[in-house]
Amino acid sequence: MPVLVIAIGLAVVGSIGGLLVAATLLLFKDRVRVRLVPWLVSFAVGALLAVALLDLLPEALEALSPAAAFGTLLAAILAFFALEKFLLWRHCHADHCEIHHAAAPLILIGDAFHNFVDGAVIAAAVHVSVPLGVTTAVAVAAHEIPQEVGDFAILLGAGYSRVKALWLNVLSGLSAVLGVLVAGLAIDRAPAVLPYFLPVAAASFLYVAMSDLIPSLHRGPFVKGAFRQVLAVVAGILAIVAFAAHD
C-alpha cells in the first residue's frame, strides 16, 4: 500500500477519530464528563511526551547530528510559541474556557491549522516507518479528544447547534489530510528534509503537552486528583511503549 495512502488513513483516524470520541462524550452528563476529561488530558500528556522523546527524537538523531536535531527542535518550539501568540493557536480542554465566545471562529481556524500540523507530523512519521506512524497517530488521537471537548464547549456556548458544531469540527479536522499531502509532497521532492521533520514533529508534541495540557491540569476543575493524573500520564507513556514494542 502506498505510503501516502497509509498516512492519510492514519491522519483521518487521529483527527476525526478523536473528534468522534469527543462528540460521544457530549452525550454524557456534565458531572460525568467533568470527571472524565482530566483523565483524558493526563493520558494525552503521557502519549505525547512518549512519542516525542522515545520515538521521534531518537529517529531524528539517527540521521542528524545532535546540534542539528536539537537546534531544529528549539527553532520549532519558538515558532509554535510565535504562532500561539499571533494566531490564537490555543486549545481549551474543559467545558468552561477562558476564551470569549466571540473567538469561536478563531478557534476553528486555529484548530484547522493545528490539525494541518498533525497531518504533516503523521506523514513524516509514516515515511520513516509505518509503526512510527501508528504510534504518532495514537498520540494525535489522544490529545484530540480533550481538545475537541473544549472546542465543542466553545461552539455550543457561542450558540451553534450540536450538529453544526460537529460538522464544523469535522471540516477543521480534515485539514490533517491537507497536512499529509503537503508534507508528503515536500518529502518526495526533497527527501533530505525528512530528518528535519522529525524534531519539528517532536516540538509540536512537546509544546502542546508542556505549554497547554500540563498547565491545564494545575488549574480549574483539573487541580484535584493529582495521584490519579500521574497514573494516567504513566498509562499514556506505557500505551505508546506497548504499541512500539508490538509493532
Order of alpha helices (4+ residues) and beta strands (2+ residues): alpha-alpha-alpha-alpha-alpha-alpha-alpha-alpha-alpha-alpha-alpha
